[in-house]
Amino acid sequence: METVTVQSRAPIRREVVVPGDKSLSHRALLFAGLAEGTSRIRGLQGGLDVAATRRCLEAMGVAIRSDGEGLQVEGRGVGGLTEAADVLDCANSGTSIRLLSGVLAGHPHLSVLSGDEYLRRRPMARVLDPLREMGALAVGRAEDTRAPLVIRGGSLRGLTWTLPVASAQVKSAVLLAGLHARGTTWVEEPAPSRDHTERMLQAMGADVLREGSRVGVRGPGRLKATEFPVPGDPSSAAFWVAAALLVPGSRVRVRGVCLNPTRTGFFRILQRMGAPVLMQETGTACGEPVGDIVAEYGPLVGVSVARDEVPSAIDEFPALGAVAAVARGETEVTGAEELRHKESDRIDALAAELRKAGVAVETFSDGMRIAGGAPLQPARFQSHGDHRLAMALAVLALAIPGGAVIEGAAAAAVSYPGFWQELLGGG
């Protein structure tokens, strides 16, 4: 489904179950592959990114099979992955290539990691630099800044590393290398990023340490096999919440979503915009708080989003752009330079597409200002190969009289394979 037409529509009144959380799905597969024994995973997200992590693990000797209710993963233990016979293809997945880099830094064999044209544009120096400091050979194209990456690891030593920008992927890569290293590895963050890696490693028996704004792991470590019930992805839930806010008369409940506070910044920003959005915690899964998100149509006002709010909403800014386009007044985002290094340059790409619909947007090096509330006009949008941008533009199209066409719609399958069928199927 490469080109999709989305029309404005009647109120959306429904309950939704979104795919399993992408971040947790990657980690469940990867950590199960490093564990001792058989782990079971239920609710694994079926997107293309997670499939890339699975293929890479299988290429390194991890046995993964379906048991009818989920997957069983036969772990090989920390340091137990075998050398792949070919290049490890991470497709479009930044999580796959960065987390695997950290793991493979602890293995003495040669590994080559690459991906599609979009992944090969994304910055990799931030991962390779600390791995080299720990003792691994870690190099890449374009003076060690881009994939393909070549890693030969083993004999790592712990270190203390300060991240220049809050990044859960880079933090996780360093901690996973630290799991294979001698001594303690610390990562200092300028702002809190999602903490799934620390939670899951600790639950599996790793010696995880926390001191103020830094997190550490004592190595070499061991992981025990476990059960992974993966909750719903809040980044996927964001599109249904945004849709409810944009279509008059709508009310949506998204069930069983991960409500980790490092992942719910988008919903807190919406609440500041006046949106009737509720988060209702109902239990835990994978060591994470889980619950429902309820949203309904209501008037919205623009807000300023500051740097310290960015890490907990980093993946939802395309959806925020759609909401800001209809909110009264200006919405300004600063401190979000990381958006330029996602599947697309999400600052320039989002601005270009919003302008097609008649939205006035000013961009900065680290964010943008969106003037909302003006009449929207039909448009022909481009996804820029970015799954979240494709879905955010579809949500915006719901509020455009005459609708819009989204080209490159197939990108949505990276994280939400059934999105188009669910959105266009009504209900």
N, C-alpha and C positions, 0 to 999 in steps of 0.2 A: 504494500500500500504506500506508494511513493508520493502521491498527491491526494490531499483530502480537502473537501469543502465542508466547512462548518457554518451552519446558519444560526441566527438568534432563535431562541426556542422558548417553549412554555416553561413554567417553573419546574425546577428539579427538586423532587421530594422523594428521597430514597435513603436506604442504608447501604453502605458500601464496605466491602472488604478489599483492601489493596494488597498487592504482592508483598512478600516478606521483605524485611528491611535489607537494602543492598549492602550497607556497611557491615551489618551483622552476618549476612550470608557469606560474604568474602571471608570474614574472620572465622566463622564456624568451619568452613571447609579447610582453610589453611591451618588453623590450630588443631583441628582433628587429625590432619595429616602429620603433625608434629608430635601428637600424643602417643602414649603407650597403651595399646588396646584398641577396642572398637567403639567408636562414637556413633551416635545416631542423631540425624538432623531432620527435623520436621519443619515445613513451611519455608523451605529454601526458595529464595527468589529465582524465577526462571528466566531472567533477562540475559542479554548477550555478555555483559560485563562479568557476571558471576560464572557464566559458562566458560569464559576464558580462564578464570582461576582454576576451575575444575580440570580443564584440559591440561593446563600446565602441571598440576599436581599429578595427574595420571601419567604424564610423560616422564615424571621423576619417580615412578614406582609406587604411588599411592593407589591402592585398590578402593574404588568407590562403586557401590552397587545399590540398586533400588530394592527395598524390602516391601513394597506395596503401600506403605504409609509414609515413606520418606526415603532417606539415604542412610546407608551404613558405610562408614569410612574406617578402613584399617590403617591406623597410625603407624608410622615408621620411627617415631621417637625424635627428639631434638638432635639435629645433626645427621639424621638417617636417610635423607633424600638421596636418590641416585642421580648420576649425571645423565641429562637428557641427550638423546641422539641427534637432536636438531635444535633450531632456534625455538625458544619459548615464545609463542605468539600470544601477546596480551590484548590483541584486538584494539578496542577503544578505551580500555580500562586503566586509568591512572592508579586506582587502588591496587590492581593486580601487579603492575610493574614495580611500584614503589615498595609494597609490602614484601613481594618476593625478593626484591633486591636485598632487603634487610635479612631475610632468612638465608639466602644463598651466600651472603657474606660469611656465614658461619660454616660453609661446606667447602672442602678443599678442592673440589673439581671445578672445571670451567663451565660457565653458563652464559648464554647469549639471550638477551631479552629484547623483543621489539614489538611492534604493533602497527596499526593502520596509519594513514597519513596524518590524521588528527593527533594521535598519541605521539607520533614522532616529532611534532612541533612543541610539545609541552616541556617545561623546564625540569631537568633531572639533576642539575648540579647540587641542589639543596639536599638530595639524598646521597649522592656519591661522595660528597665532601666528608661527612662524618664517617662513612664506611671506610674510606681510606685512612682516616685518623685512627680507626680501630685496628688497622692492619690488613685490610683486604685490598686486593687489586680491584679497582672499580673505575672503569673508564667508559667514555661514550663518544658519540659523534659530536662535531662542532665544539671541539675543545672541552669535552666532557660535560656538555650541557644538554644534549639531546640523545634520544634513543636512535639506533640500537645501542644497548649497553652490554659490556663484557665484564663479568665478575668471576674472580677466582678467590675464594675465601679461605677460612680456616685460621686457627691460632689468633683469634681476636682478643683484644684487651679492652676492658671497660674504660669509659671516658665520661666527662661531663660536657654536654653540648647545649648551647643556647640557640634556639630557633630565632631567626630574624623576623619571621612571620608565623603566626599561629597556624599549624597544619597538622591535622590528625594523621594524615598519611605519612609525613616525614617523621613525626614523633613515633608512630608505630614501627616504621622501618628501623629506626635506631634502637627502640626497645627490643624488637625481635632479634636484631644483631646481638644486643646485650644478653639475650637469653642464651646465646651460644658462646659468650665471651667469658674470660676470666675476670673476676672482680665485679664491681657494681657499675652499672651504666646509668647516668642521670640525663634527663632532658628537661631543660628550663624553657618555659613558654612565656611569651609576652602577654598572652591572654589565653583563657581556657578554651581548648578545642574539644571536640567530641572524645569521650573517654572510654569507648567500647573496648579497646585493646587492653587497657589496664584492668577493667572489670572482668573480662573474660579470662585473661591470663591468671589473675588471682584466683578465680573460681576453679581453674584447672590445676592449681597447686604451685604456680610460680611464686617466687618471693618478690612481690611488688611493694615498693616503698613510696611514700608520699611525704614531701616536706614543702609546705607553702605552695609556691607556684611551680614546683618541679616534681617530676615523677621518675622513679628509678626501678630497675630490676637487677637482682643479684644472680649472676651466672657462674658457671653453666647451670641451667635449670632443667627441670623435667616437668612434663605435662601429663596429667592423667585423663584418660578418655571420659567422655561425659555425654549427657543428653542436651541437644540444642533445639528447643522450640522457638523458632524465629518469629518474632512479632511483626506486625505490619510496618511499612516504611513511612515515616512522617513526611519524607520528601515527596512521595507519591500522593499521600493524603492531602498535601498542600494544594494540588490542582482541583480536587473536589471541593475543598473549603473555599478556594478562590471562586470557583464556579457558583457556589451558593451565594457568595457576596455580590456577584455581578448580575445575576438573573433575578428580577423582582419576583417575590413570592416563594423563593426557594428555601428549603431546609434540608440539610444533609447531616447524617451521622456516619462517621467512619469508625468502624469497630476494630478493636484489638491492635492498636497502634503503639509503637515504642514511644514512650513519653520521657525519655532521658532528657534532663534539663539542658544538656549541651546540644540537643537536636530540636528544641521547640521555640527557638528565638523568633521564627517567622510568625507563629501564632501569638506570641506576646506583642510583637509589633502591630499585628492586626488589631489586637485589643486596644492598643493606644490610638489606633485610627478610628476607634468607635465601633469596631465590628463585633457583633454578637457571637463570639467564639468561646466555647467552653472546652476545657480538657478535664476529663473525668477518669481518674486512675481506678483500675479495677483489680490489679494484681501485679505479678512479676513474671518475667520469662528471660532466660539467658542472663540472669542477674540484672535485668533492666526493668524499670517501671513500665507498665502496659495499661492502656485504657482506651476510651473512646474520645473522639473529637466531634463536637456538635457545632454547626455553623448555620446561620440563616441570613437572609438578605437584610440589609440595613444601610443607612447613610454612612458614608466614610469621609474622613478628612485627612489631608496630607500631614505627614510627620517628618521629623529629621531622625535619621538612623545613624548613630554614632559608631565609632570604631569598635568600642567594646561590645556592641551588639552583633557585629558582623560574624564572628566565628560560629555562633549557634544558629545562624540563618543563612550560611554561605551558599548552600545548594538551592535555596528557595528564592533567590533574588529575581530570576525570570518571572516566577509567579507573583512576586511583590510588584514587579513592573506592570503586570496586567492589572492588578488591583489599583495601583497608584494612578493609572491612566483614567480611571473613572472617579477617583476620590476628589473631593472639593479642595482646591488649593494645591500647594507644591509638596512633593515628597523628595527629600534630599538624602542621598546615601554618601557617606565619606568613610575613608579607611578601609575600602574594599578593593585594593589593588590586586588581591588574589583572584578576583573575577576575571582578570585579563589572561589567566593561565588555566582556564578550565577547558572543556571540550571545544569551546570557541572562546574568543575574546568577548565575554558576556557583557561587558560595558558597551563596546562599540556595536556589537551585533544586536543587542536588545534595543539600543537607541535607534539604530537604522530601521528596525522593523516597526517600532512604535511610531516613528515619523511617517511611515507609509499610511498609518491609520489616522493621521492628522494630529498626533500628540506632539506637543512641543517638548523637546528634551535637550538639555545641556550636559555634556560629558566633561569629566575631569580625569586626571591620571588615576585617581583612586575611587571614582564613583560617578554619580550622575544626579541631575535634578530634573524631575518629571513634573510638568504642569498638568494637573488632572482636571477633569470636568468638562473639557471642550467636546463638542459633538464628534463622534467617531465616524470614520468613513470606510467603506469596503476596501479591502486590500488584498494583495497577493503576497503572502509572507514566504520567507525562506528560513529553513531551520538551521542553516549553517552547519549541518551535521551534528547538531547538539540536541540530545534527547529532551533535556529540560526546557530548552527554548521552544522546541516544536510543540510541547504540551502546553506551555504558558501562552503561546500565540493562539492555540486552539481555544483555550479558556477565554482569552480576550475576544475572540471572534463571536462568542456567545452574546457579547454586549454590543456588537456592531450591527446596526440596522443593515440588512443585506448580507451579513456574514463576511467570511473571508476564505481564501484558499491557502493552504499550507503546503508548500513544496518541500520535499525531503522529509516527509512525515514518517518514513520508516525508521528514522533515528529513535523514535520513542521506544522501540523494542529493546534498546540498551538496558532500560530499567523497568519498563512497564509494557510487557508484550501485548496485553489485551486492552490497552488504553482506548484505541480508536473504536473498537467494537462496543466497549462499555459506554463511552461518551456519546456515540452516534446512535446507540441502540435505544436511547430514551429511558424512561423510567422516572 
